Amino acid sequence: MFASPVLLLGTSVATLYAAGFHLLTGRTWRQIMLFWLFSLVGFMIGQIGAELSGLTWPMLGQIHIIPATILSWLALLVARLLKA
């Protein structure tokens, strides 16, 4: 299901999302770690869900970038709402 380049690219993209979100809303080191975790989990859930459902939306290599991005940002918003 996940080859090494897919895992590396997905982790990199999720990390960039978490860093950007922290620049916009974060304040502490604890928050950046939680944002990274939430972003990574959301991104992977989006990737797995899109792969299992057979979506053929625009892809970046083997990554379903649209659903993975949407779920990553939703996870980041949930983290922010939980006052992480």
N, C-alpha and C positions, 0 to 999 in steps of 0.2 A: 504494500500500500504506500509506504513512505520510503523513498530512496534517500540516500544521504544528502544529495543536493537540494531536494525538496525540503528536508528538515532544516538545513542550513539557511536557505532562502526564507522560509517561513518564520524561523526564529529571528532572523535579521529584520524582516519587515515588521514583525510584532514589537521588536525592541525599539525600532524607530518610532512607531506609533506611541509607545509608552513614554519615550523621551519627549516627543512633541507635546503629548498631553500633560506631562509633568511641567514642561516649560510654561504652558498656558495656565495650569491650575494648581500645581503642586507647591509645597512649602518645605517638606522635610525629606530626609533620606529614607525614612521608613515608607513614605508615600511612593517614592520612585520604585522601591522594591515590590510593593503591592501592586502598583500600576503595571509593572513589567509582568508579574505573575498573572494578573487578570487579562492583560492584553494577549499574552501567550496562550492561555487557556481558551479565550474567546476565539482567537485566530485558528487554533487547531480544531475546535468544535465546528467552526464554519467550514474549514477545509474538509473535514471528515463528512459532515452533513452534505455538502455539495457533491462530494465524490460518491457517496452512497446513493444520493438521489439522481445521479446522472446528469446534473446540470452541465450545459455546454456554454455558459457565459464566457466572456473574454477571460482568457487564462494567461498567466505569466509563467511560461514553462508548463509545469504540471500543477501549478497552484491555481486554485479557483479564487482569484484575487478579490472579486466583488463580494461574494458571501463571507469570505474570511475577514475582509476588512470591516464589513458591516457588523459582524458579531464581535470583532475585536473592539471596535469603538463602543458598541453597546455594553460590553463588559467593563470598559473603562468608565463609562458613565455610571454604571452600577457601583463600581468601586468608589467613585466620587460621591455618590448619593449615600453610601454607607459611612461616609466621613472617614475613609481609610487614611 
